[in-house]
């Protein structure tokens, strides 16, 4: 008789704690790691044997910033993440969950912000959404055939809209009534009791509402006064949970409100994680300021982490369809107009162009985009003569201002003009220092969102490559064990969920990867079908790197391809409850 369901033999075993790795064999039984040993294994003891010689055997990676909230309803395999070794995803980020609000409200606060078409998301929610409370949502998740494990925040925009209504929740003159505040607190407490990680909020004004009712207003969370948020934070502190937030980029000092909340003077510290630590081209002060904030928070009684994308932040655009233009007045004016012909009339107006040129040259104002069309390369266009060149070069050839050239191109070609730029994390030496920062979590893939603008589904592999290649040079960034820990056990332990480790007795969420596969270009993107959405999106492909992924001991991915049962049959992922043993 066989003793084990699966035996993984001869790989370099990392347990997710950051402790020393070693060559070992891993035996799996009933979804758990039954044994880790060095003695020569008997293959006959297992129903399935995976030869991992030359490979790393690690805990499945955590992706702790995604927007899969709608996608997991119709394509719960979430295979674009699982194929890169991810076995646990976090949803409900940026104040956006789909738990409490009505289907139309939930869709309208999500689709424009995350650039997933409303005409795709709204029908999904109308079909599936039978829940109105955190408890009912968790019950649905417990029945749903998940691919990877799911952990979740409750989104403040979702919560606020459900209690106040979308119109009142996006009216700056309106505060919640006493009864509404109590109702929000009751729903949040129910979520915490059901195992939600905590609350996500948003202060960034350029994230806008979709739909026909409150079009182009900022997200509901941005309208909340801090006393409303502070009362919700009391519950998070009581339960030992997490506040995820995003400061207003136009008001850097606003981060002090988060600092005040995380400090633990005469009370329990509030776990707080903010978006994002980044080496911005357009504002080099962001990274050192972020480091200072983290130092202050964690050295004066707080519990604070920035979110850090461990790779160059490259984004793609179709014409003007990119959120970066929301950060300055002229760009915001154009994106507020949905009709393409009407927008084109605005773009041709000389008075408008003067405004755009004014904003474009304001290099000292707070910004994320560096506002440099010389650093933006055209990828595709009906006029093939411009492909591969940047806007500044082409404008100089024609003897016109680069803003006028860009707007002319958008008017002429619309969304057929495709271009890209890198806004930050462009200097490898600085990035290598940033990823060692103790006040940062290695995360912020935004997987499932911005489906034509960026693709960081293979974020864990990009981070491992950054560390691995440094070992062939004079100064390794960190040990490989520490790198794996940063992607697995460190995040799980800080969030308070049972994941990220593969010691004996742990759940068998395991990735087997060939480190030789890290030698290829991991920043390449390509198009692939977005399952059950009827459209294509940007994705990553890393052939030959991730050999196997197991979730709850079940084969989920083999040689880079998902198993047919993933996301269709129970037995794989589950909703992982914060603060509870699994």
Residue, then its C-alpha position, 0 to 999 in steps of 0.5 A: x500500500x502507498x503511504x503518501x499521495x505525492x512524493x517530491x524528491x531531490x529538490x532544494x527545500x525551502x520551508x518559508x521561515x527563512x531558515x537554511x535550505x537543503x536537499x530534501x524529499x517532501x511527502x504529502x498526504x491528505x493535503x498536508x506535508x506529512x514528512x520532510x526527510x533526507x534518506x533515499x526515498x522509496x518511489x513506491x510509497x507514493x501514488x505520484x512522484x515529482x522529480x525535483x532534482x535541480x529545482x527549488x521546492x518552496x511554499x506557494x507564493x502569496x500575491x497580497x495585492x490583486x483585484x480578482x474580486x470579479x474574475x474569481x466568480x467566473x474563472x476561479x482558477x485564476x490561472x494567470x497567477x497560479x502558473x507563476x507559483x502563486x497559491x494564495x491571493x488577496x482581494x478587496x484592495x484599494x477600498x474595492x470589495x464586492x461584498x456589501x454593495x448592490x451589483x450595480x454599485x459594486x461594478x461602478x466603483x470597480x470598473x473604471x478604477x481597475x480598467x476592466x470593462x463595465x459591460x463585462x463585470x456588471x452582468x457577472x455581478x448580477x448573475x452571481x451576487x446573492x450575498x449582501x453581508x460579509x457572512x453571506x460572502x464567506x459562505x459563498x466562498x466556502x462553496x465556490x471551487x476556488x483555484x488558489x486560496x483567497x484572503x480578503x479585505x473589506x473595502x471601505x468604498x464598498x462598505x460606505x456605498x452599501x450603507x449610505x447609497x452611492x450618491x450620498x457616499x460620493x457627496x462631499x457635503x454629506x457625512x454618515x449619520x450616527x445610525x449609518x456609522x454604527x451600521x458600517x461598524x457592525x458590518x466591519x465587525x462581522x467581517x472581522x469575525x468571519x476572518x477578513x484581514x481588515x479594512x482597505x481605504x483610499x485617499x487617492x482622488x484620481x480613482x473614479x466612479x463608472x456608470x451613468x449615475x455618479x460618473x467621474x466622481x472619486x471613489x466613496x472612500x475618498x470622501x470620508x472624514x478621518x474621524x469616520x475612518x478612525x472609528x473603524x480603525x478601533x475595530x481593526x486594532x481590537x481584533x489585531x487586523x490590518x488597515x490597507x490604504x493609499x495616501x493622496x499623491x497630491x498631499x504627501x503630508x496626509x500620510x501623517x494621518x496613517x502614522x497617527x493611527x499605527x502608533x501604539x502609544x497606550x494602546x495596541x499598534x494598528x497594522x498598517x500597509x500603504x501603497x507604495x514605496x517606489x523609486x519614481x522618475x517624476x518625484x525622486x523624493x518619494x522613496x526617501x520619504x517612504x523610508x523615513x515614514x516606515x522608520x518613524x512608524x516602526x521605531x515609535x511603537x507602530x506596525x507599518x509596511x509599505x507595498x513594494x513592486x520589485x521590478x520596473x514599473x512599466x505601463x502601457x496605454x491606448x491613446x489617452x486611456x490610462x489612469x496617469x492622466x487623471x493626476x492633472x487637470x487637463x488630462x482629467x478633463x479629457x478622461x471625464x468625456x466618454x464620447x470619443x468624438x466629443x473628446x476629440x473636439x476638446x483635444x483640438x481646442x487651442x485653449x485646452x492645449x494651452x492648459x495641457x502644455x502648462x500642466x505638462x511643464x509643471x515638473x515640481x508639482x506632486x506627480x506619479x508620471x514623469x510627464x516626459x513624452x520623450x520617455x514614451x515609446x510607440x508600440x503600435x499605430x496605423x502609421x507604422x513609420x512612428x512605431x519604435x520611436x518616442x513622441x519627443x523625437x517625432x515632434x522635433x522632426x515635425x517642428x511642433x510642441x510634443x504635447x501638440x504632436x501627442x494630442x494630434x496623434x490621439x485625435x487621428x488614431x484614438x485607441x489604435x495608438x499604443x505606447x508605453x513608459x516606465x514610471x519608476x523602479x528603473x534603477x536596478x541598484x536602487x531597487x536592490x536596496x529597496x527590496x531589503x527594506x524591513x518596512x516593505x512587503x514585496x507585493x503590488x502586482x494589481x493582478x486582475x486589473x488594468x488588463x491592457x495597461x500592465x502585467x505583473x502576474x509573475x511578480x514573485x519570479x521577478x523578485x527571485x531573479x533580482x536576488x538570484x542574479x546578484x549571487x553571481x556578482x560581488x554582493x548578493x542582495x540577500x540569501x535565497x532563503x530570505x528571498x523566499x521568506x519575503x514572498x511566503x512566510x513573512x507576508x502570511x505571518x504579518x497578515x495573520x493567515x495560515x499560509x506561506x510555510x511547508x513544514x511538517x503538518x503545514x498545508x501542502x501549497x507548494x511550488x517547484x521551480x527550475x531556477x535556470x528558468x529565471x535567466x529569461x526576460x521576465x518583463x516581456x508581456x503578451x496577449x492571452x484570453x481572459x477566461x469567460x470575459x470574452x476579451x484579451x489581456x496582457x499577461x506574462x509567460x515564463x516557459x520552463x521555470x515553474x514546473x509544478x504547483x500544488x494547492x492543498x496537495x492537489x496538482x494545480x499546474x504541471x509544466x506551466x499549464x493548469x490542470x483541467x480540474x483547477x477552478x472547476x472541482x473542489x479540493x484546491x483553494x479555500x477562503x483562509x480566515x485571518x486569526x484562525x488555524x486552518 
